[in-house]
Amino acid sequence: MKIMSFQASLAAALMLAAAWLASPVSAQTQAPPAAPVQSTAQPAAPAAAPTAPSATAPAAAKSDTAAGVAPAMKELSPWVMFQSADIIVKAVMIGLAFASLMTWTVLIAKSIELSVASTKLRSALKKIADARSLAEAQMALGAKEGILPSFLAAALREARMSAGLSSDSGIKERAASSFSEIVRAEARRIRVGMGVLATIGSTSPFVGLFGTVWGIMNSFIGISKSQTTNLAVVAPGIAEALLATAIGLVAAIPAVIIYNHFSRVTKGYLELVSRASGAAGRLLSRDLDRSHGSVHSRAAE
């Protein structure tokens, strides 16, 4: 009996050992079917890969734009910049262009006027250089109009209105007063247009600066709206603004130079006018002395 029980226990032990040894084999035999599950999970990764570039493409494009990769910059010629400028900046540019046109118009007109006036006055002074009286001077000049005939006419009028008065100094003083009025009137006439040059020369830079400040403000507003500091976005607006200052300087610099030129030329012409006034005064003094001399000679007879 003991032998049978020992054999039964030995058989049970062998069966347990066989079952234990058989468990890894079953696990190994069950492992290969799990591999297809992994193989089916792995191909899912390449399927997701193509979606990644499509999702990141817009972000990459935005980063390129922010980094400075933008469409080609438009042509920045003066005419294109004027057309693209704000309405206020356009008004400033048009005003400055008109001011520049006025400057060159005044240059041409005043040059002709001063040249003609100076030539006529010099010729008239030469004609009366040998005249002995106001009447001879008027005959030498004829019926021409000008500053010197005005002096002669004023002297003759004063001599005629003062006839019978014995005070020569009073006559000369009144005639000198008439001459001064004529000189002032001629100075005002010859300086017409000089104020325009002075105004353009002094205000054009500030008007151009106003246009520049306005244009730059609009540029910064555009930058804030576009949320980019790309040169292609920033440069056109700033260039349009600076064009206003450039036009202002183009209008102001010639105006200042022309004003200084005409100041010198006008001063020389007014010196000729003073010479004409002195010539008329000397002729009047001779007529007065001559008339008093004839009176004394008649009294002596």
Secondary structure, DSSP 8 states (H G I E B T S, - for coil): -HHHHHHHHHHHHHHHHHHHHHHHHHHHHHHHHHHHHHHHHTTHHHHHTTHHHHHHHHHHHHHHHHHT--S------HHHHHHHS-HHHHHHHHHHHHHHHHHHHHHHHHHHHHHHHHHHHHHHHHHTTT--SHHHHHHHHTT--SHHHHHHHHHHHHHHHTTT---HHHHHHHHHHHHHHHHHHHHHHHTTTHHHHHHHHHHHHHHHHHHHHHHHHHHHHHHHHHT---HHHHHHHHHHHHHHHHHHHHHHHHHHHHHHHHHHHHHHHHHHHHHHHHHHHHHHHHHHHHHHHHHHHHHH-
